């Protein structure tokens, strides 16, 4: 039992002040992904199991290449922010901070690797 | 009042199953998170496949073999289900964000729509891919 009041204990521990921007960012990327995900599934999917030449020719076309690039870019942005919220809920302290940094790096690395590959095929 | 069991309370979702009965609302909620996080696996496979295609015919043959093997098929089918589940659950969140559908009967209808809808969409996607492929 200590004699600190509830108010004193709560002071300075307010919100991180960026919750609204985070939520809005998830909303915007959600709407974008509702359009992008079906387009990606039905352009990428049929190319699985096709020959190397067919795959290179298909993703040299603007529409499939741009859809794949956008889905990966927006998807990884959405993943990064969504995974951050999950980490904040379950992993605390220094380990939590480190996990958020790792998740951010993985998300951007996957986006960069995918964009590089798609650009190389398309150009 | 001020010091009632502070900082030593069990927290959600570790309450699920142990202290709270599993319900459609809580299970569909945690599945949204699990499917979203799990999609990392499918993304790694897809990015590997694109990188391999951009690198060389040998690298592509290897990646293509892995993704079209039975294990690759299984992971990609589960990823497609996760993708549709997460999409439908996300749409449910966008509906909830407008203040609609938060009453229990509607929440249950939306929950079953997400569960059944995602399975139907995943099977349909697999059938369409088989027909096109």
Interface residues (C-beta under 8 A of the other chain):
Chain A: X1 X2 X4 X5 X6 X9 X27 X30 X31 X33 X34 X37 X41 X42 X44 X45 X46 X48 X49 X52 X55 X56 X59 X68 X72 X75 X76 X79 X82 X83 X86 X106 X110 X113 X114 X116 X117 X118 X120 X121
Chain B: X1 X2 X3 X33 X36 X37 X39 X40 X43 X44 X46 X47 X49 X50 X51 X53 X54 X55 X57 X60 X61 X64 X67 X68 X76 X80 X83 X87 X90 X91 X93 X94 X97 X125 X128 X129 X132 X133
